Structures are given as structure tokens and as C-alpha cells.
Amino acid sequence: MRWLRFAALAFALAFGTGCFVLDELDAGMEIMESHTPADKKKPKTENAKAGPEAEKPPTYQQAVSSWFGNAKTLSKSPGEDEGDDPVVSCRHAGKTLFTKRSACLARGGEAG
């Protein structure tokens, strides 16, 4: 009989408090919306923001062409001067890596 009381109490606590919590969250959202400035409020529907001043997103072709227009390479061409820090073969821990000379020496490898 004692387990029945415990089960009834657990059932009441599990399902009775959930509505209270949701009601408090809804009330808090209403208070927050009442204190939000009008220019910061989000439109309620998608149709509200589809006015004449709404921007259309770029098409796939426009996005790709703009990316290629701004694309830059981070590495140098094969014939360009590497300066004081050329790419070398580096023996380190039984492996051969190809890194900049300074990075090889910083790792404790042998620049070749």
C-alpha cells in the first residue's frame, strides 16, 4: 500500500508541475516582448517581412561568380621566390615531411 501512495505522489509531481512551468515561461515571454523596442521585434509571419524593401538572396550563379571574383591564393606560384624561408624536406621522427625550413627546425628535424 505504501508503494501505491509513492506512485501516486510521483505521478502528481511529474505531470502537475509541468503546466505551471510552461505557464510561467509564456508569461515571461509576454513581459519580454512588451519591453522590446518596436524596431527590434521580429515579424510574426514570413509575409510581414516580404515587403518591397526586402532583399532577395543571391542566386547560386551570382554567389559563385562573386566568390571567384574575390578569391585569392594563399600560396606562391612554383616559380616565385620563397625568400629566406623555403620549403624543404624535413626528416623528423623517422618521417620525411615537406615544410618550411623554420618549421622543420622548430620541430627538431633535419632540414634537407
C-alpha positions as CSV (number, residue, x, y, z in Angstrom):
1,M,0.0,0.0,0.0
2,R,2.9,2.3,0.7
3,W,4.3,2.0,-2.8
4,L,0.8,3.0,-4.2
5,R,1.0,6.3,-2.3
6,F,4.5,6.8,-3.5
7,A,3.5,6.1,-7.2
8,A,0.5,8.5,-6.9
9,L,2.7,11.2,-5.4
10,A,5.4,10.7,-8.1
11,F,2.7,10.8,-10.9
12,A,1.2,14.0,-9.5
13,L,4.6,15.7,-9.2
14,A,5.7,14.7,-12.6
15,F,2.6,15.8,-14.5
16,G,1.3,18.5,-12.2
17,T,4.3,20.9,-12.2
18,G,4.9,20.8,-16.0
19,C,1.9,23.1,-16.8
20,F,3.0,25.6,-14.1
21,V,6.5,25.8,-15.6
22,L,5.1,26.3,-19.2
23,D,2.7,29.0,-18.0
24,E,5.5,30.9,-16.3
25,L,7.6,30.7,-19.4
26,D,4.7,32.1,-21.5
27,A,4.1,34.9,-19.1
28,G,7.8,35.7,-19.1
29,M,7.9,35.9,-22.9
30,E,4.9,38.3,-22.9
31,I,6.7,40.6,-20.4
32,M,9.9,40.5,-22.5
33,E,8.0,41.3,-25.7
34,S,6.3,44.2,-24.1
35,H,9.7,45.8,-23.1
36,T,11.3,45.1,-26.5
37,P,11.6,48.2,-28.8
38,A,9.4,48.1,-31.9
39,D,12.4,48.2,-34.3
40,K,13.9,45.1,-32.7
41,K,10.8,42.9,-32.8
42,K,10.7,40.0,-35.3
43,P,7.8,39.8,-37.7
44,K,5.2,37.2,-36.7
45,T,4.9,35.7,-40.2
46,E,7.0,35.4,-43.3
47,N,4.6,37.6,-45.2
48,A,5.2,40.5,-42.9
49,K,8.9,40.8,-44.0
50,A,8.2,40.3,-47.7
51,G,7.7,44.0,-48.3
52,P,9.2,46.0,-51.2
53,E,12.4,46.8,-49.2
54,A,13.1,43.1,-48.6
55,E,16.3,41.9,-50.2
56,K,16.3,38.8,-52.3
57,P,19.2,36.4,-51.6
58,P,21.7,36.0,-54.5
59,T,21.2,33.1,-56.8
60,Y,23.7,30.2,-56.9
61,Q,25.3,31.5,-60.0
62,Q,25.7,35.0,-58.5
63,A,27.2,33.7,-55.3
64,V,29.7,31.5,-57.2
65,S,30.8,34.3,-59.5
66,S,31.2,36.7,-56.7
67,W,33.3,34.2,-54.8
68,F,35.6,33.7,-57.8
69,G,35.8,37.4,-58.2
70,N,37.2,37.8,-54.7
71,A,39.2,34.5,-54.5
72,K,42.9,34.9,-53.7
73,T,45.6,32.3,-53.3
74,L,47.5,31.9,-50.1
75,S,50.5,30.0,-51.6
76,K,53.0,31.3,-54.0
77,S,53.4,30.1,-57.5
78,P,56.1,27.4,-58.2
79,G,58.5,29.9,-59.8
80,E,58.2,32.7,-57.3
81,D,60.9,33.5,-54.8
82,E,60.4,31.9,-51.4
83,G,62.6,34.4,-49.6
84,D,64.5,33.4,-46.5
85,D,62.2,30.5,-45.6
86,P,62.0,28.0,-48.5
87,V,60.0,24.7,-48.4
88,V,62.4,21.9,-47.7
89,S,62.3,18.1,-47.0
90,C,62.4,17.6,-43.2
91,R,63.5,14.3,-41.5
92,H,61.8,14.1,-38.1
93,A,60.9,11.0,-36.0
94,G,61.6,8.7,-38.9
95,K,59.4,10.5,-41.4
96,T,60.0,12.8,-44.2
97,L,57.8,15.9,-44.3
98,F,57.9,18.9,-46.6
99,T,57.6,22.1,-44.6
100,K,59.2,25.5,-44.4
101,R,62.7,25.5,-43.1
102,S,61.9,27.4,-39.9
103,A,59.0,25.0,-39.1
104,C,61.3,22.0,-39.6
105,L,64.0,23.4,-37.3
106,A,61.4,24.4,-34.7
107,R,60.2,20.8,-34.5
108,G,63.7,19.5,-34.1
109,G,64.0,17.9,-37.5
110,E,66.9,17.9,-40.0
111,A,66.3,20.3,-42.9
112,G,67.4,18.8,-46.2
